[in-house]
């Protein structure tokens, strides 16, 4: 089974209402919020939910989480 390249695996997911843009209309990455990393069951529940979505989209029975 092929594994994802580590650089392509997101380290965090951050929900935003909108993306910050610079005066020229491009993404202003300096204005993006710093991700809040958490340990605990809530984080694992999110990982499991996302793994289920990926499995469905890719047509797989399941996708493992780290």
N, CA, C and O atoms as a GROMACS GRO file, in nm:
protein
  264
    1UNK      N    1   0.084  -0.116   0.000
    1UNK     CA    2   0.000   0.000   0.000
    1UNK      C    3   0.090   0.124   0.000
    1UNK      O    4   0.189   0.130   0.072
    2UNK      N    5   0.053   0.222  -0.081
    2UNK     CA    6   0.131   0.346  -0.089
    2UNK      C    7   0.101   0.435   0.030
    2UNK      O    8  -0.011   0.438   0.080
    3UNK      N    9   0.202   0.507   0.076
    3UNK     CA   10   0.184   0.600   0.187
    3UNK      C   11   0.197   0.743   0.137
    3UNK      O   12   0.270   0.770   0.041
    4UNK      N   13   0.125   0.833   0.202
    4UNK     CA   14   0.131   0.974   0.164
    4UNK      C   15   0.267   1.031   0.198
    4UNK      O   16   0.327   0.996   0.299
    5UNK      N   17   0.315   1.119   0.113
    5UNK     CA   18   0.440   1.190   0.140
    5UNK      C   19   0.417   1.278   0.262
    5UNK      O   20   0.318   1.350   0.268
    6UNK      N   21   0.508   1.272   0.360
    6UNK     CA   22   0.489   1.341   0.487
    6UNK      C   23   0.460   1.490   0.468
    6UNK      O   24   0.378   1.545   0.542
    7UNK      N   25   0.522   1.553   0.373
    7UNK     CA   26   0.502   1.696   0.355
    7UNK      C   27   0.359   1.728   0.309
    7UNK      O   28   0.314   1.841   0.323
    8UNK      N   29   0.287   1.628   0.255
    8UNK     CA   30   0.150   1.649   0.208
    8UNK      C   31   0.045   1.622   0.315
    8UNK      O   32  -0.073   1.647   0.292
    9UNK      N   33   0.086   1.572   0.429
    9UNK     CA   34  -0.007   1.543   0.537
    9UNK      C   35  -0.020   1.666   0.626
    9UNK      O   36   0.080   1.711   0.682
   10UNK      N   37  -0.141   1.721   0.640
   10UNK     CA   38  -0.155   1.841   0.722
   10UNK      C   39  -0.125   1.814   0.869
   10UNK      O   40  -0.164   1.710   0.923
   11UNK      N   41  -0.056   1.907   0.933
   11UNK     CA   42  -0.026   1.894   1.075
   11UNK      C   43  -0.140   1.947   1.161
   11UNK      O   44  -0.154   1.907   1.276
   12UNK      N   45  -0.221   2.036   1.104
   12UNK     CA   46  -0.333   2.093   1.179
   12UNK      C   47  -0.438   2.142   1.080
   12UNK      O   48  -0.408   2.175   0.965
   13UNK      N   49  -0.561   2.144   1.126
   13UNK     CA   50  -0.671   2.200   1.049
   13UNK      C   51  -0.728   2.317   1.126
   13UNK      O   52  -0.755   2.306   1.246
   14UNK      N   53  -0.745   2.429   1.059
   14UNK     CA   54  -0.797   2.549   1.123
   14UNK      C   55  -0.918   2.595   1.041
   14UNK      O   56  -0.907   2.614   0.920
   15UNK      N   57  -1.031   2.613   1.108
   15UNK     CA   58  -1.152   2.661   1.041
   15UNK      C   59  -1.153   2.813   1.044
   15UNK      O   60  -1.137   2.875   1.149
   16UNK      N   61  -1.172   2.872   0.926
   16UNK     CA   62  -1.174   3.018   0.913
   16UNK      C   63  -1.305   3.061   0.847
   16UNK      O   64  -1.358   2.989   0.762
   17UNK      N   65  -1.357   3.176   0.885
   17UNK     CA   66  -1.474   3.232   0.816
   17UNK      C   67  -1.436   3.274   0.675
   17UNK      O   68  -1.512   3.253   0.581
   18UNK      N   69  -1.320   3.333   0.660
   18UNK     CA   70  -1.271   3.375   0.530
   18UNK      C   71  -1.118   3.381   0.535
   18UNK      O   72  -1.058   3.386   0.643
   19UNK      N   73  -1.058   3.379   0.418
   19UNK     CA   74  -0.912   3.388   0.410
   19UNK      C   75  -0.870   3.534   0.410
   19UNK      O   76  -0.930   3.616   0.341
   20UNK      N   77  -0.766   3.569   0.487
   20UNK     CA   78  -0.720   3.708   0.488
   20UNK      C   79  -0.651   3.740   0.355
   20UNK      O   80  -0.571   3.662   0.304
   21UNK      N   81  -0.682   3.856   0.301
   21UNK     CA   82  -0.620   3.893   0.175
   21UNK      C   83  -0.544   4.024   0.190
   21UNK      O   84  -0.579   4.111   0.270
   22UNK      N   85  -0.439   4.036   0.111
   22UNK     CA   86  -0.357   4.156   0.108
   22UNK      C   87  -0.425   4.260   0.018
   22UNK      O   88  -0.528   4.232  -0.044
   23UNK      N   89  -0.368   4.378   0.010
   23UNK     CA   90  -0.424   4.485  -0.072
   23UNK      C   91  -0.435   4.445  -0.219
   23UNK      O   92  -0.524   4.491  -0.290
   24UNK      N   93  -0.344   4.360  -0.264
   24UNK     CA   94  -0.346   4.318  -0.404
   24UNK      C   95  -0.440   4.199  -0.429
   24UNK      O   96  -0.448   4.149  -0.542
   25UNK      N   97  -0.511   4.153  -0.324
   25UNK     CA   98  -0.607   4.045  -0.339
   25UNK      C   99  -0.552   3.905  -0.316
   25UNK      O  100  -0.628   3.808  -0.311
   26UNK      N  101  -0.421   3.894  -0.301
   26UNK     CA  102  -0.361   3.762  -0.276
   26UNK      C  103  -0.374   3.726  -0.129
   26UNK      O  104  -0.398   3.813  -0.044
   27UNK      N  105  -0.356   3.598  -0.099
   27UNK     CA  106  -0.361   3.550   0.039
   27UNK      C  107  -0.252   3.617   0.121
   27UNK      O  108  -0.136   3.620   0.081
   28UNK      N  109  -0.289   3.670   0.237
   28UNK     CA  110  -0.192   3.729   0.329
   28UNK      C  111  -0.162   3.625   0.436
   28UNK      O  112  -0.229   3.620   0.540
   29UNK      N  113  -0.062   3.542   0.411
   29UNK     CA  114  -0.031   3.432   0.502
   29UNK      C  115   0.018   3.480   0.638
   29UNK      O  116   0.013   3.404   0.735
   30UNK      N  117   0.064   3.603   0.647
   30UNK     CA  118   0.109   3.654   0.777
   30UNK      C  119  -0.008   3.680   0.871
   30UNK      O  120   0.011   3.690   0.992
   31UNK      N  121  -0.129   3.691   0.818
   31UNK     CA  122  -0.248   3.717   0.898
   31UNK      C  123  -0.324   3.590   0.937
   31UNK      O  124  -0.427   3.596   1.004
   32UNK      N  125  -0.273   3.474   0.893
   32UNK     CA  126  -0.338   3.348   0.929
   32UNK      C  127  -0.316   3.321   1.078
   32UNK      O  128  -0.209   3.349   1.129
   33UNK      N  129  -0.417   3.266   1.148
   33UNK     CA  130  -0.401   3.238   1.290
   33UNK      C  131  -0.304   3.122   1.313
   33UNK      O  132  -0.289   3.034   1.228
   34UNK      N  133  -0.239   3.124   1.427
   34UNK     CA  134  -0.150   3.015   1.465
   34UNK      C  135  -0.237   2.898   1.511
   34UNK      O  136  -0.325   2.916   1.595
   35UNK      N  137  -0.214   2.777   1.457
   35UNK     CA  138  -0.295   2.662   1.499
   35UNK      C  139  -0.278   2.633   1.648
   35UNK      O  140  -0.170   2.649   1.703
   36UNK      N  141  -0.387   2.593   1.711
   36UNK     CA  142  -0.383   2.551   1.851
   36UNK      C  143  -0.382   2.399   1.854
   36UNK      O  144  -0.482   2.334   1.823
   37UNK      N  145  -0.268   2.343   1.891
   37UNK     CA  146  -0.256   2.198   1.898
   37UNK      C  147  -0.308   2.151   2.032
   37UNK      O  148  -0.275   2.207   2.136
   38UNK      N  149  -0.391   2.047   2.028
   38UNK     CA  150  -0.450   1.994   2.150
   38UNK      C  151  -0.428   1.844   2.157
   38UNK      O  152  -0.424   1.775   2.055
   39UNK      N  153  -0.413   1.796   2.277
   39UNK     CA  154  -0.410   1.652   2.300
   39UNK      C  155  -0.545   1.613   2.358
   39UNK      O  156  -0.612   1.694   2.422
   40UNK      N  157  -0.583   1.493   2.336
   40UNK     CA  158  -0.707   1.447   2.398
   40UNK      C  159  -0.802   1.380   2.303
   40UNK      O  160  -0.774   1.366   2.184
   41UNK      N  161  -0.915   1.339   2.358
   41UNK     CA  162  -1.013   1.263   2.282
   41UNK      C  163  -1.080   1.345   2.174
   41UNK      O  164  -1.114   1.291   2.069
   42UNK      N  165  -1.102   1.473   2.196
   42UNK     CA  166  -1.165   1.557   2.095
   42UNK      C  167  -1.086   1.559   1.966
   42UNK      O  168  -1.142   1.557   1.856
   43UNK      N  169  -0.955   1.565   1.980
   43UNK     CA  170  -0.867   1.566   1.863
   43UNK      C  171  -0.879   1.434   1.789
   43UNK      O  172  -0.887   1.433   1.666
   44UNK      N  173  -0.881   1.323   1.860
   44UNK     CA  174  -0.892   1.191   1.797
   44UNK      C  175  -1.026   1.177   1.727
   44UNK      O  176  -1.033   1.115   1.621
   45UNK      N  177  -1.133   1.231   1.784
   45UNK     CA  178  -1.265   1.223   1.722
   45UNK      C  179  -1.264   1.297   1.588
   45UNK      O  180  -1.323   1.250   1.490
   46UNK      N  181  -1.197   1.411   1.584
   46UNK     CA  182  -1.186   1.487   1.459
   46UNK      C  183  -1.107   1.408   1.356
   46UNK      O  184  -1.146   1.402   1.239
   47UNK      N  185  -0.996   1.347   1.398
   47UNK     CA  186  -0.916   1.265   1.307
   47UNK      C  187  -0.998   1.150   1.251
   47UNK      O  188  -0.992   1.122   1.131
   48UNK      N  189  -1.075   1.084   1.337
   48UNK     CA  190  -1.157   0.972   1.291
   48UNK      C  191  -1.264   1.017   1.193
   48UNK      O  192  -1.292   0.949   1.094
   49UNK      N  193  -1.324   1.133   1.219
   49UNK     CA  194  -1.426   1.186   1.128
   49UNK      C  195  -1.365   1.219   0.992
   49UNK      O  196  -1.422   1.186   0.888
   50UNK      N  197  -1.249   1.284   0.994
   50UNK     CA  198  -1.182   1.318   0.868
   50UNK      C  199  -1.137   1.193   0.793
   50UNK      O  200  -1.146   1.188   0.670
   51UNK      N  201  -1.089   1.093   0.865
   51UNK     CA  202  -1.049   0.967   0.801
   51UNK      C  203  -1.169   0.902   0.733
   51UNK      O  204  -1.156   0.845   0.625
   52UNK      N  205  -1.286   0.910   0.798
   52UNK     CA  206  -1.407   0.855   0.737
   52UNK      C  207  -1.445   0.928   0.610
   52UNK      O  208  -1.488   0.866   0.512
   53UNK      N  209  -1.429   1.060   0.610
   53UNK     CA  210  -1.459   1.139   0.490
   53UNK      C  211  -1.364   1.102   0.377
   53UNK      O  212  -1.406   1.082   0.263
   54UNK      N  213  -1.234   1.094   0.409
   54UNK     CA  214  -1.136   1.057   0.306
   54UNK      C  215  -1.164   0.918   0.252
   54UNK      O  216  -1.156   0.896   0.131
   55UNK      N  217  -1.198   0.824   0.338
   55UNK     CA  218  -1.229   0.688   0.294
   55UNK      C  219  -1.347   0.690   0.198
   55UNK      O  220  -1.344   0.623   0.094
   56UNK      N  221  -1.450   0.766   0.232
   56UNK     CA  222  -1.569   0.774   0.146
   56UNK      C  223  -1.533   0.835   0.010
   56UNK      O  224  -1.571   0.780  -0.094
   57UNK      N  225  -1.461   0.946   0.011
   57UNK     CA  226  -1.424   1.014  -0.114
   57UNK      C  227  -1.335   0.926  -0.201
   57UNK      O  228  -1.349   0.924  -0.323
   58UNK      N  229  -1.243   0.854  -0.138
   58UNK     CA  230  -1.150   0.769  -0.213
   58UNK      C  231  -1.208   0.632  -0.245
   58UNK      O  232  -1.146   0.553  -0.316
   59UNK      N  233  -1.326   0.604  -0.194
   59UNK     CA  234  -1.389   0.474  -0.221
   59UNK      C  235  -1.320   0.359  -0.149
   59UNK      O  236  -1.317   0.246  -0.199
   60UNK      N  237  -1.264   0.386  -0.032
   60UNK     CA  238  -1.195   0.283   0.045
   60UNK      C  239  -1.282   0.240   0.163
   60UNK      O  240  -1.369   0.315   0.207
   61UNK      N  241  -1.257   0.120   0.212
   61UNK     CA  242  -1.332   0.072   0.329
   61UNK      C  243  -1.298   0.153   0.452
   61UNK      O  244  -1.386   0.186   0.531
   62UNK      N  245  -1.170   0.184   0.470
   62UNK     CA  246  -1.127   0.267   0.583
   62UNK      C  247  -0.993   0.331   0.553
   62UNK      O  248  -0.919   0.286   0.466
   63UNK      N  249  -0.963   0.437   0.625
   63UNK     CA  250  -0.835   0.506   0.618
   63UNK      C  251  -0.784   0.513   0.761
   63UNK      O  252  -0.857   0.554   0.851
   64UNK      N  253  -0.660   0.475   0.782
   64UNK     CA  254  -0.607   0.476   0.917
   64UNK      C  255  -0.562   0.616   0.957
   64UNK      O  256  -0.529   0.699   0.872
   65UNK      N  257  -0.562   0.640   1.088
   65UNK     CA  258  -0.509   0.765   1.142
   65UNK      C  259  -0.379   0.736   1.213
   65UNK      O  260  -0.351   0.621   1.248
   66UNK      N  261  -0.300   0.838   1.233
   66UNK     CA  262  -0.170   0.820   1.300
   66UNK      C  263  -0.187   0.810   1.449
   66UNK      O  264  -0.089   0.795   1.521
   0.00000   0.00000   0.00000
